[in-house]
Amino acid sequence: MVSTAHVPTDAFRPRDVRPVVAVTMSPLRRFFGVIVRPDTFRNITYLLLGLPLGTAWFTAMVTGVSVAASMLVVALVGIPMLLAMWYLSRMSANVERAVANRLLHQQIPYAPVASHHRGNVWVRLRAMSREQDRWREAGFLMLRFPVGIATFTAVAVALATPFWVAWAPFQARLADHPFGNWALSSEMEEIAMSGWSWFCVPAGLLLLFVAFHALNGLARACSRWNTSWLGNDA
């Protein structure tokens, strides 16, 4: 029989076990901390890139398909051109996947550029044209242009509005005709010249934080759109 007379009473107690405390951020800290979070600026960068990327994809797709279709009438060279458009569409979609993964912290897997189909150009073109994933990618690239315009405009308006609200009292006192000569300019100038107009400065700063939260929400919506169109489970 093994004696336990000399074994201390706390020998079998777990060592260095501390309770796990969930760190919760206060609502005020969540609201005002949005301006210093790196994810906020990555989201804004993604929304701004929608315009140049969407313009590039839309121009390339429309031009390539139009030229290839016109060449089918006069020569068979349009067939390999249409096949090349499928490769271009896949590569462009992979660029979109890379941008989303980098800026929005998504994990969308890349699609293989090389086709597994074998045969001549016509056989491969017909086989690739039956793949739903390629049509979905082409549709995403075409929609990227209007969506990119919308996201770029949203960023411009969301960031410019707080600035102009906060700057309005200063503008009214520095310029002769701060709001132009349109119908309501005199009323706006009168309001901006009043003593209450200085409340526009903190109001504009508050709107800036609201704008950052709104743009983050728009970026999250874009993430869901990317996953539904470019993900494996689309």
Secondary structure, 3 states (H helix, E strand, C coil): CCCCCCCCCCCCCCCCCCCCCCCCCCHHHHHHHHHHCHHHHHHHHHHHHHHHHHHHHHHHHHHHHHHHHHHHHHCCCHHHHHHHHHHHHHHHHHHHHHHHHHHCCCCCCCCCCCCCCCCCHHHHHHHHHCCHHHHHHHHHHHHHHHHHHHHHHHHHHHHHHHHHHHHHHHHHHHCCCCCCCCCCHHHHHHHHHCHHHHHHHHHHHHHHHHHHHHHHHHHHHHHHHHHHHHCCCC
